Amino acid sequence: MKKKFDAVEFQRKVRKELGEKYLSNREAFLHELEEKYGDLQKKKD
């Protein structure tokens, strides 16, 4: 039975694309993530 969706292949492809984007412009990439997902740091009590 052939898989319709190869999760490992997809994960590798996405990781490679994000890695290239990160390496090309680190500050802009991190800023974009912060805008998109907000502050993901754990809050210190």
C-alpha positions in Angstrom: 0.0 0.0 0.0 1.5 3.3 -1.1 1.2 6.3 1.2 -0.6 9.2 -0.3 1.4 11.7 1.8 5.0 11.3 2.9 5.3 13.3 6.1 9.1 12.8 6.4 9.7 14.1 2.9 7.4 17.1 3.5 9.1 17.9 6.8 12.5 17.8 5.2 11.4 20.0 2.3 9.8 22.6 4.7 12.8 22.6 7.0 15.2 23.2 4.1 13.1 26.1 2.7 12.8 27.7 6.1 16.5 27.2 6.7 17.4 28.9 3.5 15.0 31.8 4.3 16.5 32.1 7.8 20.1 32.1 6.5 19.4 34.7 3.8 17.9 37.3 6.2 18.0 36.3 9.8 16.6 39.4 11.5 13.6 39.8 9.0 12.8 36.1 9.4 12.7 36.3 13.2 10.7 39.5 13.1 8.2 37.9 10.8 7.8 34.9 13.1 7.4 37.2 16.1 4.7 39.2 14.3 2.9 36.0 13.1 3.0 34.0 16.4 3.6 36.7 19.0 5.8 36.2 22.1 6.4 32.5 22.5 8.9 32.9 25.4 7.8 31.3 28.6 6.7 33.9 31.2 8.9 34.1 34.3 6.9 34.3 37.5 
